[in-house]
Amino acid sequence: MTRISRSLALAAATAAGLSMTLTTAPSAVAVTGSPAPECVEYFQSWRYTDVHNGCGDTVSVTVAYTDGQWAPCRVIEPGDWATFSGYGTSGNYVTGLRTCDPALVTAGGA
């Protein structure tokens, strides 16, 4: 019985920690670093924003929008593409790309 109780306590503590991480990650990712390197380009439309890493190094970027819309931090290998949400039909446009901390990306968010 003692082993089951300890296992349940460990599982509950792990679940509580994961819950806190998922709750705090979006606001933490919203705090971004410097502008992305010029070799990282974006192509926006109302539905999608496609980002291409034309650099020789891996980059971690997020998209900044005029209305402050949240965007995930994505790690993009050299030559690869990532797709983000577009600006929608209400005139919310992309203002640029910002570097971000990939350690704050939650599972399934990249």
Contacts in CASP RR format, 6 or more apart in sequence:
PFRMAT RR
TARGET T0000
AUTHOR 0000-0000-0000
METHOD contacts of the structure
MODEL  1
MTRISRSLALAAATAAGLSMTLTTAPSAVAVTGSPAPECVEYFQSWRYTD
VHNGCGDTVSVTVAYTDGQWAPCRVIEPGDWATFSGYGTSGNYVTGLRTC
DPALVTAGGA
21 106 0 8 1.000
22 106 0 8 1.000
25 104 0 8 1.000
25 105 0 8 1.000
25 106 0 8 1.000
26 70 0 8 1.000
28 101 0 8 1.000
28 104 0 8 1.000
29 62 0 8 1.000
29 70 0 8 1.000
29 72 0 8 1.000
29 73 0 8 1.000
29 100 0 8 1.000
29 101 0 8 1.000
29 104 0 8 1.000
29 105 0 8 1.000
30 70 0 8 1.000
32 62 0 8 1.000
32 64 0 8 1.000
32 73 0 8 1.000
32 98 0 8 1.000
32 99 0 8 1.000
32 100 0 8 1.000
33 98 0 8 1.000
33 99 0 8 1.000
33 100 0 8 1.000
34 98 0 8 1.000
34 99 0 8 1.000
35 96 0 8 1.000
35 97 0 8 1.000
35 98 0 8 1.000
35 99 0 8 1.000
36 59 0 8 1.000
36 61 0 8 1.000
36 96 0 8 1.000
36 97 0 8 1.000
36 98 0 8 1.000
36 99 0 8 1.000
37 55 0 8 1.000
37 59 0 8 1.000
39 53 0 8 1.000
39 54 0 8 1.000
39 55 0 8 1.000
39 56 0 8 1.000
40 51 0 8 1.000
40 52 0 8 1.000
40 53 0 8 1.000
40 54 0 8 1.000
40 55 0 8 1.000
40 59 0 8 1.000
40 61 0 8 1.000
40 76 0 8 1.000
40 97 0 8 1.000
41 51 0 8 1.000
41 52 0 8 1.000
41 54 0 8 1.000
42 49 0 8 1.000
42 50 0 8 1.000
42 51 0 8 1.000
42 52 0 8 1.000
42 63 0 8 1.000
42 94 0 8 1.000
42 96 0 8 1.000
42 97 0 8 1.000
43 49 0 8 1.000
43 50 0 8 1.000
43 51 0 8 1.000
43 52 0 8 1.000
44 50 0 8 1.000
44 86 0 8 1.000
44 87 0 8 1.000
44 93 0 8 1.000
44 94 0 8 1.000
45 86 0 8 1.000
45 87 0 8 1.000
46 86 0 8 1.000
46 87 0 8 1.000
46 88 0 8 1.000
46 89 0 8 1.000
47 86 0 8 1.000
47 88 0 8 1.000
48 83 0 8 1.000
48 84 0 8 1.000
48 85 0 8 1.000
48 86 0 8 1.000
49 63 0 8 1.000
49 83 0 8 1.000
49 84 0 8 1.000
49 85 0 8 1.000
49 86 0 8 1.000
49 87 0 8 1.000
49 94 0 8 1.000
50 81 0 8 1.000
50 82 0 8 1.000
50 83 0 8 1.000
50 84 0 8 1.000
51 61 0 8 1.000
51 63 0 8 1.000
51 74 0 8 1.000
51 76 0 8 1.000
51 81 0 8 1.000
51 82 0 8 1.000
51 83 0 8 1.000
51 84 0 8 1.000
51 97 0 8 1.000
52 79 0 8 1.000
52 80 0 8 1.000
52 81 0 8 1.000
53 59 0 8 1.000
53 76 0 8 1.000
53 77 0 8 1.000
53 78 0 8 1.000
53 79 0 8 1.000
53 80 0 8 1.000
53 81 0 8 1.000
53 82 0 8 1.000
54 78 0 8 1.000
54 79 0 8 1.000
55 78 0 8 1.000
56 78 0 8 1.000
56 79 0 8 1.000
57 78 0 8 1.000
58 75 0 8 1.000
58 76 0 8 1.000
58 77 0 8 1.000
58 78 0 8 1.000
59 75 0 8 1.000
59 76 0 8 1.000
59 99 0 8 1.000
60 73 0 8 1.000
60 74 0 8 1.000
60 75 0 8 1.000
60 76 0 8 1.000
60 99 0 8 1.000
60 100 0 8 1.000
60 101 0 8 1.000
60 102 0 8 1.000
61 73 0 8 1.000
61 74 0 8 1.000
61 76 0 8 1.000
61 82 0 8 1.000
61 97 0 8 1.000
61 98 0 8 1.000
61 99 0 8 1.000
61 100 0 8 1.000
62 71 0 8 1.000
62 72 0 8 1.000
62 73 0 8 1.000
62 74 0 8 1.000
62 84 0 8 1.000
62 97 0 8 1.000
62 98 0 8 1.000
62 99 0 8 1.000
62 100 0 8 1.000
63 71 0 8 1.000
63 84 0 8 1.000
63 85 0 8 1.000
63 94 0 8 1.000
63 96 0 8 1.000
63 97 0 8 1.000
63 98 0 8 1.000
64 71 0 8 1.000
64 94 0 8 1.000
64 95 0 8 1.000
64 96 0 8 1.000
64 97 0 8 1.000
64 98 0 8 1.000
65 71 0 8 1.000
65 87 0 8 1.000
65 92 0 8 1.000
65 93 0 8 1.000
65 94 0 8 1.000
65 95 0 8 1.000
66 87 0 8 1.000
66 91 0 8 1.000
66 92 0 8 1.000
66 93 0 8 1.000
66 94 0 8 1.000
66 95 0 8 1.000
67 92 0 8 1.000
69 85 0 8 1.000
69 92 0 8 1.000
71 84 0 8 1.000
71 85 0 8 1.000
72 84 0 8 1.000
72 105 0 8 1.000
72 109 0 8 1.000
72 110 0 8 1.000
73 100 0 8 1.000
73 101 0 8 1.000
73 102 0 8 1.000
73 104 0 8 1.000
73 105 0 8 1.000
73 110 0 8 1.000
74 82 0 8 1.000
74 84 0 8 1.000
74 105 0 8 1.000
74 110 0 8 1.000
75 102 0 8 1.000
75 105 0 8 1.000
75 110 0 8 1.000
76 82 0 8 1.000
86 94 0 8 1.000
87 93 0 8 1.000
87 94 0 8 1.000
102 110 0 8 1.000
END
